[in-house]
Amino acid sequence: MEKINCAILIDDDDITLFVHENVLRKSNVTDDIRIAKNGSSGIKVLEDFSETHSNHCPELIFLDLNMPITNGFEFLDYFQTRDFVNKNKVKICLLTNSSQKKFIDEKVVPLNAYYLPKPLTLKSIQEILDKER
């Protein structure tokens, strides 16, 4: 399997970040995993990556929706305004509880984002990577 350029984990829960980072490392899909503890930090990670990679974006983003400072929906709104070179290859995975799925579906259909229940698993990572964009 070909590795992706980078993955970002955006979540405000330290335990979730720890578990998801370990699962992502075990999947061996990338050597570059970046962590952000809220949407604002996630935006900063995106901008920093883009500045050093010729306006490319990380190809895989795992995003919690309920976070302080800047929530996941605000992060998605920002992402939509950017014109990254590889934007059509980016896979955004929304990690949240199932009670929010209906609202998520209404909000993110234009983004082709994917919904994944927590916790992240090796199987769910592979399924997302196997989906065509």
N, C-alpha and C positions, 0 to 999 in steps of 0.2 A: 504494500500500500504506500502510495506517495504521501509524504508528510505535508501538512499545511504550514503556512508561514508563521502563524501565531494564533494563540487562543487567549481570550480575556475571560476571567471569572469576575462577575460583578455581583456582590452580595454583601449585606451588612452584618451577617452572622459569621463570627470567626470559626465556629465548629463546622458549619456548612462549607465555608471556604476551604478549610483543612481537608475535609473528606473529599470534596469535589476536585481539589488540586491533586490529591493522591490518585483518585480514579483516572483523572486526565493523564497524569504521568504514566500510570500503568498501561493506558491505551497506546502510548507511544505514537500519537498522531502529530505531535509537534515537539520541538526542543525549546520553544519559546512560549511560556505560560506567564501571563501578566495578571495581577490581582488588583481589584479596586473595591473599596468598601462602601461606595455609594455611586449614584449616577454621575455626580460631578467629577469624582475621581476617575470613573470610567471614561468620561469625555476627555479628561486630561491624558489618560493612557492612549486613547484613540489619536489625539492630536500629536502626542510625542512620537508614536509609532509612524504616523503619516509623514511627519516632518523628516524622519530619518530613513524612510522607505519610499521615496519618490511619489508621495500622495497615495500610497496603497494603504489599505485597512487590514487589520487582522481578519483572517478568513473565518474564524469561529468565535462567536460571542455568546456566553452563557449569562443570562440576565435575570436577576430577581426583580420583581416589580414593586414590592413594598419595602422601600428604604427611606431613611431620613435624608434631608438636604435636597437631593435631586432623586426622584423615584425613577423606576424603570420606564414608565410612560414618557416622562420628560426626556430621558436618555434617548428613547426611540424617536421622539419629535426632533431632537437635535440631529440624530443620525440621518433622518430623512432629508435634512437641509444640506448635507454634505455631498460632494460629488467625488468620491474616491474612485481611482482608476479601476479597481477591481470590485466595485460595489455589487455587481451582479453575481459575484462568486461568494459573497459573505453570507454565512448562515447564522442567524440569530435564534438562539434557543431560550425560550422563556421558561424559567424554572420557578414554579409557584404551586400553590395548593389547588386542588380540583374545583373548589367552590368558586374560583375566579374565572374559570375557563370560558363561560359565555361572554363576559365582558372583554376578556382578552381577544376572543375571536372577532368581536365587533371592531376592536381597536387596531389589530395588527394584520388583518387580511391583506391590505395593500403592500405590506412589507414582505410577504411570504415568510414570515417568521414561523418558527415551530414551537409547539407547546410540549414541555416535558415535565412530568411530575417529579418532585424531589423525592428521594435523592437521585443524583446523577449516577448512571451505571455504565459499565463497559459496553453493554449491549445497546443502551440508548445512544451512546456516542457513535457507535458503528452504524446504527440505523440512520442517524442524521447525516453522517458523512456519505452514506450510500445513496441518499436521496438526490435526485437531479435538481438543479436550480433552474 
